[in-house]
Amino acid sequence: MSRGGRTMLKYLPTIARTLRDYLIMTIGVICVAISIDLFLVPNNVVTGGLTGVAIILNDLFGTPIGLVSLILNIPLLIAGFRYLGGFVFGIRTVYATVALAFAIDLLNPYVGRYMSATADPLLYTLYGGVLDGVGVGLVFRSQGTTGGVDIIARFLQRWRAIPMGRSLLAMNVLVFAAAAYLFSLDKLLYALLVAFISGRTVDLVLEGASYARQAVIITAHPEKIQSSILHTLGRGVTVLEGRGGYTETERTVLLSVVAQSEVSVLKAIVRECDANAFVIFSNVNEVLGEGFRPSIQ
């Protein structure tokens, strides 16, 4: 094989991951655009961020939502390109932002005709919020953003470790306060519900559902519990050394992560081996490694 062919094979995994990321981003922006065009705008519900500002301007002056959103995003795109990942972040975010702007304006004439089926407040609030959250979460997972307050949310996550969904909700409330002068109070309340549902969905897409539980077991009979977990559940166990803060007694601490469905079995194991063991269970949002999701995707 020629040198050029070997070089191409070397970069094929990177190229494949990049194409996958852009495909996921495209699906994400289409989800957001459909949420806006199909569920929110026709029902006078303002979405958050700069898109919400664009919706307000559309109601006042009839300006295109996608185009105005793109213009408002330019300063934040420049800041994101400089401080949030350089070339990769900049290119991907520019792509997602431009694609979203075009998707909103291009899809609007086609999805609007179906609005008669989604006039129920429960339906457009729930599905609009979920679809928006799924779309934004997919873009985030692909190392991009849809621009606007999404860039600010990524700043806050990096510098203050604030979850993106939470910061997005806080910033969107400011937009909704401004929109209260244009729309009725019930529409504003629906918009707040959409923002809450969207924020929760973003966190769910980014972090995954709480499908696993972490168990911290402080016991006087660690060998029996350890052996049972290894052979009965087939789960790994990490052995730690601990000491009581009051009694100064040396105790072994076992750490194990199990599936949600295995919690009852683990409780039975601990109860049988050491009824006096002290056990702490906690939810785990994401587990990477053997027995769970692969570490590298």
CORVEN-V184697 format. One record per backbone hydrogen bond with DSSP energy under -0.5 kcal/mol. CO is the residue of the C=O (numbers start at 0). NH is the residue of the N-H. Records with the same first field share a line. If there is no record, write none. Layout:
CO: NH, NH
//
This chain:
1: 5
2: 6
3: 7
4: 8
5: 9
6: 10
7: 11
8: 11, 12
10: 14
11: 15
12: 16
13: 17
14: 18
15: 19
16: 20
17: 21
18: 22
19: 23
20: 24
21: 25
22: 26
23: 27
24: 28
25: 29
26: 30
27: 31
28: 32
29: 33
30: 34
31: 35
32: 36
33: 37, 38
34: 38, 39
35: 40
39: 42, 44
40: 43
43: 45
47: 51
48: 52
49: 53
50: 54
51: 55
52: 56
53: 57
54: 58
55: 59
56: 60, 61, 62
57: 61
63: 67
64: 68
65: 69
66: 70
67: 71
68: 72
69: 73
70: 73
72: 76
73: 77
74: 78
75: 79
76: 80
77: 81
78: 82
79: 83
84: 87, 88
85: 89
86: 90
87: 91
88: 92
89: 93
90: 94
91: 95
92: 96
93: 97
94: 98
95: 99
96: 100
97: 101
98: 102
99: 103
100: 104
101: 105
102: 106
103: 107
106: 109, 110
107: 111
110: 113
111: 114
113: 116
114: 117
119: 123
120: 124
121: 125
122: 126, 127
123: 127
124: 128
125: 129
126: 130
127: 131
128: 132
129: 133
130: 134
131: 135
132: 136
133: 137
134: 138
135: 139
136: 140
137: 141
138: 141, 143
139: 142
146: 149
147: 150, 151
148: 152
149: 153
150: 154
151: 155
152: 156
153: 157
154: 158
155: 159, 161
156: 160
162: 166
163: 167
164: 168
165: 169
166: 170
167: 171
168: 172
169: 173
170: 173, 174
171: 175
172: 176
173: 177
174: 178
175: 179
177: 180
178: 181, 182
183: 187
184: 188
185: 189
186: 190
187: 191
188: 192
189: 193
190: 194
191: 195
192: 196
193: 197
194: 198
195: 199
196: 200
197: 201
198: 202
199: 203
200: 204
201: 205
202: 206
203: 207
208: 210
210: 259
211: 283
212: 257
213: 281
214: 216, 255
215: 217, 279
216: 218, 253
217: 277
218: 251
220: 224
221: 225
222: 226
223: 227
224: 228
225: 229
226: 230
227: 231, 232
228: 232, 233, 234
236: 238
237: 239, 254
239: 241, 252
241: 250
243: 247
248: 243
250: 241
251: 218
252: 239
253: 216
254: 237
255: 214
257: 212
258: 261
259: 262
261: 265
262: 266
263: 267
264: 268
265: 269
266: 270
267: 271
268: 272
269: 273
273: 276
276: 278
277: 217
279: 215
281: 213
283: 211
286: 292
288: 291
292: 288
//
